[in-house]
Structure formats: structure tokens, C-alpha cells
Amino acid sequence: MKPAFLHFLLASAALAPLQSTRAAQPGAAPEASTREEIQAIRAEMRALQARLDRLEAAANPPGAQSATAAAPAATATAAVTPVSAPPSMAAAPPAWTAGTTIGGKAFMNVSAIDQKSDGARSGQSGLQADVKRFYLSVDHRFSDIFSANLTTDFRYNANGTTRDTLVYVKKAYLQARFGPEFFVRLGAADLPWVPFDEDSYGYRYVENVVVDRTRYGTAVDWGLHVGGTLGGGLFSYAASAVNGAGYKTLSRSSDTIDLEGRITAQPIKGLSVSVGGYSGKLGKSAASGAATPHRATRWNALVAYASGPVRAGVEYFRARNWNNVTTVSEDRTSGWSAYGSFAVRPGLALFGRYDRVDPNQQSDPDQRDDYFNLGLSYQLLKNVDLALVYKREAADGGVIPTSNGNIGGINRGTYDELGLWTQLKF
């Protein structure tokens, strides 16, 4: 018989006289009844304890550990030893979704466009609803070091031959992260300059940054990418060796590798100073056997500030032979951009930006592009931003390709747009 069970019997037997005495002597004086009950309980407990001692002595002969002595040790062991679950209740192995996250981002707008070329209204004019981007991304973490990313996007009536919607891969890479100081990515991943510039600007869903807007750079390409932060965030760097044709082209059409890099210093909180550069043949060095006498080069500088309600930045870039890799002639391009925003209260901000680009300083020095936007943004929900925006762009001296289409004409072209833009994230 287990000691714990015997003690239970002992307590039960001790309480029995108390209950029976109270039931049998309802009229007894309280104090006398209590003294008699206590004496009866003590006598009964002594008798039960004697019986318990005899039972334990019989179950544990001399030299063996008694049940009562072993009980604390057994209890302590049970406290630290996990109990195995029955086979049917054993923990299931981790699902394949463990370490996997799914997210998305969409840039959408409803706007009225008035575009003119040498005074004639273009077919793009009118009131339209548009979805500029809709990213779906899957991140999977294999370990503390290795992870992978796949991000899809879609396009329509752009760089294609039909108006069909086309889904394509924006990012696809394997990453090894060895700490904040160093990571390496293989595949289609962010390039050093444009994504960093977009984060500083803060209104990518309204418009591309100046280098991307005027087609003197892109955000993603196929290749090898490294980067990291040093000094607790005081410095950061990024470098890429890529195919050069952009993320929309994956082919061995070039026999050279393009290089892009950036370094950033943050001397004080909120202030960053960055310089970057690009050099390569943009994936054209072996295209159809065409000669590529020039390398496309670009260098960038950005001073940005973001603290409290204020965000501001000034960027400058200079490119050489960006559109002349396969031509005998040479050319130069320069441009700059200034932007700022002020939060009048949490979630509500005024913002604006101005760009100036001189695309062909040698071949056509009179050609230029001027762009500005003004807007009011409101954070409707944590991951939903709205912006009421007016855009104005003017191209003089020819046609200039931009993210809003080909702007210009023989002499002058203009582009005006007013509407509501939104960014959704999940």
C-alpha cells in the first residue's frame, strides 16, 4: 500500500470521530465536546500511525530504503524528468511552412491625365484607374544564416507587344547572412542605389526616384550582391556584380559583368551622406554580335535627412554613354532632384519634389526634362497610405522616355496628372 494512500486513510479516519461525535451529541456543551473530540482524534491517530509503521516495516526489510524516504527523491525526479507522450500524442514534425512568411505590396491610383505633344493631346489622356505595381513575396528561413526570397510582379502594355497582363519574377535569390556586417545574395536582388534612394524618399508609390524615373538605373538585377552595416549603423555599404540587362531579362546575352556600389555614412542621427557608382555595358556586349565601343557609367550623390516630422533630401547624378553603348558617338547626362515632406500631425503630411535632367548634353544640349509633384498624404491604416497628388512634367527639345511614358515632341511636350494614389502592404 502506497504511503500517500495510507496518509489519506489516516486523515479520513481521524475526521470520522469528529463527524460522528457531532451527530450523536447535538446538545453537548461546545467546549466539553471539543475537548472530547480532540482526545478521541489523537487516540485514533496514534493507533493508525502504529499500524502504518508495522506495514512499512513489513514492506521494507532492514537494509532497504523505506517508501517514505524514497518518496521525496521520486517526487524530485518526477519534477525534472519529462514524461514521454504516448505514440499517438507525440509532437508532429514542423510543417514545411515553418519559417515561411508571405507578404505583398500594391501601388494603385485613380487619376486624370492631360498629356500633349507639340500642342496635340495624346491617347494617354483621360480619367483612368491604374495598378502600377502588385508584388507578392515569399520569404523562407532555412537557418539563422540561410534564407531565400521570391517576389513576383506583373506588367501590361510595357516593354511588350500586347496589352495582356504578364506575371514575372522581380526577385529570386538565396541569401547567407553572417551578421549585420555582411550578407551575400545570389540571384535577382536589390541593387545598391535605387532601393536605398526610394527608402530615403519615402513616396515611391507616388513616383520613381529620379534615376529610375528617367531610365538611368533600375532597382533589381541578376547577379551576386553583398552588403552590410558597420559601427552600429554609422556606415553601410552595398555592391553588386550583375548581368546589366535588368531583372526583366535573364539570358547569357552579354560576355561582361556590370558593377554597382554604394557607401553611406550617418554622422549624426537622421542625417545620411551617400555616394555610389555604376559601370558596365548594360547587357549589350555580345547582343547579336553588335559592337559595344563604350561603357555606360553613372555616379550618384545623396544627402538625406529624416527626423521627427521632417524628411528632406538632395540628389545629384551624372551618367556617360548610358544610351550610347553600341554607338560610335558619345554623350553625357546629368540631373538632380530635391524633395521634402512635413508631418503636420501624426499620419498627415505635406510633400513635394522637383527633378531636373539634361539627357544629351553633347548631342542635344537644349533638350531637358523638368518634373515636380505636390501632395498631401494620409495614413488611413497602419499599412494603408493615401495621397492626393498633382504632377507636372515638361520635356523640351525632343522625346524623353520616363516612367510615365514618352514625354515631349519635336519642340515641347507636357504631362499633367491629378489624382489619388494609394499604397497597400501586408
Residue, then its C-alpha position, 0 to 999 in steps of 0.5 A: m500500500k502506497p504511503a500517500f494512500l495510507h496518509f489519506l486513510l489516516a486523515s479520513a479516519a481521524l475526521a470520522p470521530l469528529q463527524s460522528t461525535r457531532a451527530a450523536q451529541p447535538g446538545a453537548a456543551p461546545e467546549a466539553s465536546t471539543r475537548e472530547e473530540i480532540q482526545a478521541i482524534r489523537a487516540e485514533m491517530r496514534a493507533l493508525q500511525a502504529r499500524l502504518d509503521r508495522l506495514e512499512a516495516a513489513a514492506n521494507p526489510p532492514g537494509a532497504q530504503s523505506a517508501t517514505a524516504a524514497a518518496p521525496a527523491a521520486t517526487a524530485t525526479a518526477a519534477v525534472t524528468p519529462v514524461s514521454a507522450p504516448p505514440s499517438m500524442a507525440a509532437a508532429p514534425p514542423a510543417w514545411t511552412a515553418g519559417t515561411t512568411i508571405g507578404g505583398k505590396a500594391f501601388m494603385n491610383v485613380s487619376a486624370i491625365d492631360q498629356k500633349s505633344d507639340g500642342a496635340r493631346s495624346g491617347q494617354s489622356g483621360l480619367q483612368a484607374d491604374v495598378k502600377r505595381f502588385y508584388l507578392s513575396v515569399d520569404h523562407r528561413f532555412s537557418d539563422i544564416f540561410s534564407a531565400n526570397l521570391t517576389t513576383d510582379f506583373r506588367y501590361n502594355a510595357n516593354g511588350t507587344t500586347r496589352d495582356t497582363l504578364v506575371y514575372v519574377k522581380k526577385a529570386y535569390l538565396q541569401a547567407r547572412f553572417g551578421p549585420e556586417f555582411f550578407v551575400r545574395l545570389g540571384a535577382a536582388d536589390l541593387p545598391w542605389v535605387p532601393f536605398d534612394e526610394d527608402s530615403y524618399g519615402y513616396r515611391y508609390v507616388e513616383n520613381v526616384v529620379v534615376d529610375r524615373t528617367r531610365y538611368g538605373t533600375a532597382v533589381d538585377w541578376g547577379l551576386h550582391v553583398g552588403g552590410t552595416l558597420g559601427g552600429g549603423l554609422f556606415s553601410y555599404a552595398a555592391s553588386a556584380v550583375n548581368g546589366a540587362g535588368y531583372k526583366t531579362l535573364s539570358r547569357s546575352s552579354d560576355t561582361i559583368d556590370l558593377e554597382g556600389r554604394i557607401t553611406a555614412q550617418p554622422i549624426k542621427g537622421l542625417s545620411v551622406s551617400v555616394g555610389g557608382y555604376s559601370g558596365k555595358l548594360g547587357k549589350s556586349a555580345a547582343s547579336g554580335a553588335a559592337t559595344p565601343h563604350r561603357a555606360t557609367r553613372w555616379n550618384a550623390l545623396v544627402a538625406y535627412a529624416s527626423g521627427p516630422v521632417r524628411a528632406g533630401v538632395e540628389y545629384f547624378r551624372a551618367r556617360n554613354w548610358n544610351n550610347v553603348t553600341t554607338v560610335s558617338e558619345d554623350r553625357t547626362s546629368g540631373w538632380s532632384a530635391y524633395g521634402s515632406f512635413a508631418v503636420r500631425p501624426g499620419l498627415a503630411l505635406f510633400g513635394r519634389y522637383d527633378r531636373v535632367d539634361p539627357n544629351q548634353q553633347s548631342d542635344p544640349d537644349q533638350r531637358d526634362d523638368y518634373f515636380n509633384l505636390g501632395l498631401s498624404y494620409q495614413l488611413l491604416k497602419n499599412v494603408d497610405l493615401a495621397l492626393v497628388y498633382k504632377r507636372e512634367a515638361a520635356d523640351g527639345g525632343v522625346i524623353p522616355t520616363s516612367n510615365g511614358n514618352i514625354g515631349g515632341i519635336n519642340r515641347g511636350t507636357y504631362d499633367e496628372l491629378g489624382l489619388w494614389t494609394q499604397l497597400k502592404f501586408 
